[in-house]
Amino acid sequence: MGMQPVSTPVRLAIFARYPEAGKAKTRLIPALGDEGAALVYRRLLERTVTAARQSGLAFELRVTGAAPALFRQWLGDDIEAVEQGGGDLGERLTRAAAPGMVIGSDAPGLTPALLRSAAGALENAPAVIGPARDGGYYLLGFNAPVPFAFSDMEWSTPAVFEETMRRLESHGITPAILPTLADIDTIDDLAEWPELLP
């Protein structure tokens, strides 16, 4: 009798930028100013990291805008933080290992339970996706690498979710679909989340 192969646990990669005033959440700057917008981003990322911790999943931060050490100083010494590396968002996302899930920190409705159910979905489906209300997605999980889902994508358009679905399906992948969540991009999006306001 051979040993059962141990399935690699799904690893969550949180894509994060340092909340530097003027560089974070720029679409909130007209309403909140540089500092205010950066503070909202700081709170969003803290909330996302808390959800990841409480989910019990293995996770790492993939960071830009400051050295990984600064993120650890801010969010905890136990956090694994690695550089995102160069290239556009698509190239950076491609570097996340499979089996894995990639998320940003724009969806304050992302709960530990939702992260666990996303990881659980990968036990039965080749991929999992969480649609965002603005037409993008807040989570993409995959058992095998899906570089075609990331390359040459026009990010931040209302067609990102549909286009990603089309690409997955053209590769024979039918993803499990999570509940739709709101993304925080504009001041109107913050109406439902007053606790994030500066």
Backbone torsions as a table, in degrees:
resi	resn	phi	psi	omega
1	MET	NA	121.1	176.2
2	GLY	-81.6	163.9	175.3
3	MET	-71.4	146.1	172.0
4	GLN	-66.1	137.3	174.9
5	PRO	-64.1	135.3	178.8
6	VAL	-83.7	122.2	-179.9
7	SER	-74.2	137.8	179.8
8	THR	-66.8	131.3	177.5
9	PRO	-66.3	146.2	178.2
10	VAL	-66.9	134.9	-178.8
11	ARG	-111.3	131.9	-179.0
12	LEU	-93.8	127.6	176.4
13	ALA	-111.9	118.7	178.5
14	ILE	-98.1	117.7	179.4
15	PHE	-86.1	120.9	-170.0
16	ALA	-136.1	145.1	170.6
17	ARG	-117.4	158.3	-179.5
18	TYR	-73.6	136.6	-174.7
19	PRO	-76.8	63.4	-179.6
20	GLU	-82.1	131.6	-178.9
21	ALA	-57.2	131.2	179.5
22	GLY	93.4	-14.5	-177.6
23	LYS	-118.3	-10.5	-176.1
24	ALA	-112.2	136.1	175.6
25	LYS	50.9	52.7	-172.4
26	THR	-61.7	-26.0	-179.4
27	ARG	-73.9	-9.7	175.2
28	LEU	-92.3	-10.8	-173.7
29	ILE	-60.4	-42.0	-179.9
30	PRO	-56.3	-35.8	-177.7
31	ALA	-87.5	-36.8	-169.3
32	LEU	-114.4	-9.3	-174.8
33	GLY	80.1	167.7	-177.0
34	ASP	-57.7	-49.2	-176.5
35	GLU	-66.4	-43.6	-178.4
36	GLY	-62.5	-43.7	-179.5
37	ALA	-64.2	-40.8	179.5
38	ALA	-65.7	-35.8	179.0
39	LEU	-66.1	-41.4	177.3
40	VAL	-60.1	-43.7	179.7
41	TYR	-63.1	-41.8	179.7
42	ARG	-57.7	-46.0	-179.8
43	ARG	-66.3	-39.1	178.3
44	LEU	-62.0	-44.7	-178.0
45	LEU	-68.6	-40.2	178.0
46	GLU	-60.0	-40.9	-179.7
47	ARG	-65.3	-40.7	179.9
48	THR	-66.1	-42.8	179.4
49	VAL	-64.5	-38.9	177.1
50	THR	-62.0	-43.9	178.5
51	ALA	-62.0	-41.3	179.5
52	ALA	-63.8	-45.2	178.5
53	ARG	-58.7	-45.9	-175.4
54	GLN	-73.1	-17.8	-179.3
55	SER	-74.2	-21.0	-177.4
56	GLY	79.8	-0.6	179.6
57	LEU	-78.5	152.9	171.5
58	ALA	-70.5	132.2	179.6
59	PHE	-143.5	161.1	176.4
60	GLU	-141.8	156.0	171.5
61	LEU	-96.8	135.0	171.8
62	ARG	-110.0	111.8	-161.7
63	VAL	-114.0	155.5	173.2
64	THR	-145.6	157.6	175.9
65	GLY	93.5	-13.5	176.4
66	ALA	-166.2	163.1	179.8
67	ALA	-65.9	146.9	176.9
68	PRO	-50.3	-34.9	-178.9
69	ALA	-59.6	-35.6	179.8
70	LEU	-67.6	-36.2	177.4
71	PHE	-66.5	-40.0	179.3
72	ARG	-66.1	-40.1	177.8
73	GLN	-58.5	-40.3	-176.2
74	TRP	-79.2	-45.6	-168.5
75	LEU	-105.5	-7.1	177.3
76	GLY	129.0	134.7	-177.7
77	ASP	-61.9	-23.0	-175.9
78	ASP	-81.6	-3.6	-174.8
79	ILE	-81.4	135.3	175.1
80	GLU	-86.8	119.6	-179.8
81	ALA	-126.7	131.9	178.8
82	VAL	-132.2	153.4	177.6
83	GLU	-65.4	140.3	173.7
84	GLN	-67.0	-30.9	-174.8
85	GLY	85.4	179.3	-173.9
86	GLY	-84.7	-175.8	177.3
87	GLY	93.8	176.8	179.8
88	ASP	-77.8	177.5	-176.7
89	LEU	-55.2	-41.2	-179.3
90	GLY	-57.9	-46.6	179.8
91	GLU	-64.3	-36.9	-179.4
92	ARG	-68.2	-41.4	-180.0
93	LEU	-65.0	-34.8	-178.5
94	THR	-61.3	-23.8	-177.3
95	ARG	-76.8	-12.5	179.4
96	ALA	-70.7	133.9	-173.6
97	ALA	-73.3	151.6	172.8
98	ALA	-103.6	149.0	-6.3
99	PRO	-70.7	134.6	-175.6
100	GLY	-157.9	173.6	174.8
101	MET	-135.2	139.3	176.5
102	VAL	-113.9	136.6	175.1
103	ILE	-138.7	161.3	168.6
104	GLY	-101.5	-149.6	177.2
105	SER	-133.9	30.1	-175.1
106	ASP	-94.8	-2.7	-174.9
107	ALA	-113.8	92.5	-176.2
108	PRO	-66.5	-14.7	178.2
109	GLY	-81.1	0.5	-179.2
110	LEU	-73.7	115.7	-175.7
111	THR	-106.7	163.3	174.3
112	PRO	-56.1	-40.4	-178.5
113	ALA	-63.6	-38.6	-179.8
114	LEU	-68.5	-38.1	176.8
115	LEU	-64.1	-42.2	178.3
116	ARG	-65.3	-39.7	-179.4
117	SER	-70.2	-30.4	175.0
118	ALA	-64.0	-45.6	178.5
119	ALA	-63.3	-40.6	179.0
120	GLY	-63.4	-35.4	-179.4
121	ALA	-61.2	-30.1	-178.7
122	LEU	-71.7	-9.8	174.9
123	GLU	-74.2	-22.8	-177.1
124	ASN	-118.8	-14.9	-176.9
125	ALA	-127.4	152.5	-179.6
126	PRO	-72.2	-20.1	-177.8
127	ALA	-154.0	164.1	176.8
128	VAL	-143.3	143.4	-178.0
129	ILE	-139.0	143.0	177.6
130	GLY	-115.3	106.4	-178.2
131	PRO	-68.8	140.9	174.0
132	ALA	-100.0	150.9	-175.0
133	ARG	-60.7	-25.8	-177.3
134	ASP	-84.4	6.3	178.7
135	GLY	99.4	-3.8	175.2
136	GLY	-97.8	-154.6	172.6
137	TYR	-139.7	152.0	-179.6
138	TYR	-101.5	-13.5	-179.6
139	LEU	-151.5	137.8	169.4
140	LEU	-134.7	124.5	179.0
141	GLY	-119.6	151.7	-174.5
142	PHE	-154.5	144.1	176.8
143	ASN	-86.0	-28.8	176.9
144	ALA	-128.5	155.7	-176.6
145	PRO	-55.5	142.4	179.2
146	VAL	-127.8	58.6	-176.8
147	PRO	-57.3	-30.0	-179.4
148	PHE	-65.7	-18.4	178.3
149	ALA	-78.3	-16.1	-173.0
150	PHE	-111.6	-28.4	-169.8
151	SER	-75.8	143.6	177.7
152	ASP	49.5	42.5	178.0
153	MET	-96.1	138.5	172.2
154	GLU	-86.2	96.4	-175.1
155	TRP	-72.8	164.6	176.9
156	SER	59.1	33.1	171.0
157	THR	-119.5	159.7	-179.0
158	PRO	-69.6	-2.3	-176.7
159	ALA	-100.6	2.3	-172.8
160	VAL	-61.1	-45.2	-179.3
161	PHE	-62.1	-50.3	-178.5
162	GLU	-61.0	-43.4	-179.3
163	GLU	-64.5	-39.5	178.5
164	THR	-64.5	-43.6	177.3
165	MET	-59.0	-43.7	-178.8
166	ARG	-61.6	-43.8	-179.2
167	ARG	-65.6	-43.3	179.3
168	LEU	-61.4	-47.2	-176.8
169	GLU	-65.1	-33.8	178.6
170	SER	-68.4	-16.8	174.3
171	HIS	-100.6	15.2	176.4
172	GLY	76.1	19.6	-178.3
173	ILE	-107.5	119.1	173.0
174	THR	-106.1	107.0	-175.3
175	PRO	-79.4	152.0	165.6
176	ALA	-69.5	145.6	-176.6
177	ILE	-116.6	125.8	-179.1
178	LEU	-85.7	169.5	175.4
179	PRO	-60.7	149.2	177.5
180	THR	-73.8	135.4	176.8
181	LEU	-121.7	158.2	174.6
182	ALA	-81.5	144.0	173.4
183	ASP	-102.6	145.6	175.8
184	ILE	-97.7	107.0	176.9
185	ASP	-126.7	-34.0	-176.5
186	THR	-122.5	169.6	-178.3
187	ILE	-62.5	-34.4	179.4
188	ASP	-62.1	-34.9	-179.3
189	ASP	-63.3	-23.1	-175.7
190	LEU	-82.5	-8.5	-178.2
191	ALA	-54.6	-38.0	-178.3
192	GLU	-81.1	-9.8	-173.9
193	TRP	-127.7	62.3	-175.6
194	PRO	-59.7	-25.5	-178.3
195	GLU	-68.8	-13.0	178.2
196	LEU	-88.5	-12.8	-175.9
197	LEU	-70.2	147.1	178.4
198	PRO	-68.4	NA	NA
